Amino acid sequence: MSGVRLAVEEKTGVAVVTLDRPARHNAIDLAMAGELTRVWQELRYDDAVRAVVLTGAGGKAFCTGIDRTAEVPQPSSPYSVDDPLLTIGPKANDLWKPVVAAVEGMACGGAFYLIGESEFVVASETSSFFDPHTTYGMVSAYEAISMAQRMPLGEIARMALMGTAERLGARRAYEIGLVSELTAPGGAEEAAVRAARIVASHPTEAVQGTVRAVWSAREAARAHAVAQAPLLIALGNASAERQAELFAGRRRGS
């Protein structure tokens, strides 16, 4: 597959899923979104896999969300919004095997669909997190909802509202609980795999039952919030033309 790599350690039961578009900072186009969906569904049926590490290739970025060059046709009705990232995460595909996110470099925007559906995050000291939506005239809805399950309200509000003007550094992310372990630069994947091997060594039913229990503790609030997201996006998003204008202006100024 182009865009997503899957490697399985048969001896330990750990699979490593790598977002593999480093030239685009692992931004997700429609083909890659489809590949992620297929990978998670494949892993559901692979009993040899008992834990998963999710990471990005290249070291400069974990993922920078949707590829701005991707053509995403939308229905004309404001009551219907097609979001190609809604099904890129493990939980959206009913995968209840534990997933550890290993973050190097930038993680922003649509990356939060993936981080938000991971059990915990390991990150290098040089990683950073930010949400560009408001800068470009877009509502941060699904992203903010996902991360609000992992961060204090004031922290996610600040990150979502500041847009590209500010980045949440790895040390601060660790202090507020978004990141569970910090590593030296380049060490996030190794540390995540080490943790995943330990988890994979425990009895499968107990592990997956625990994953479901943890998620059930927050799922009701999340489901209620997600139900509001399409309307908030339809009401708050600038037109596609205005978004492109803001994006082009930002690039010229950088």
Secondary structure, DSSP 8 states (H G I E B T S, - for coil): --EEEEEEETTTTEEEEEEE-GGGTT-B-HHHHHHHHHHHHHHHT-TT--EEEEEESSSSEEE-SB-TTS-----S-TT----TTTTSSTGGGT--S-EEEEE-SEEETTHHHHHTTSSEEEEETT-EEE--GGGGT----HHHHHHHTTS-HHHHHHHHHHGGG--EEHHHHHHTTS-SEEESTT-HHHHHHHHHHHHHTS-HHHHHHHHHHHHHHHHHHHHHHHHHHHHHHHHH---HHHHHHHHHHHHHH-
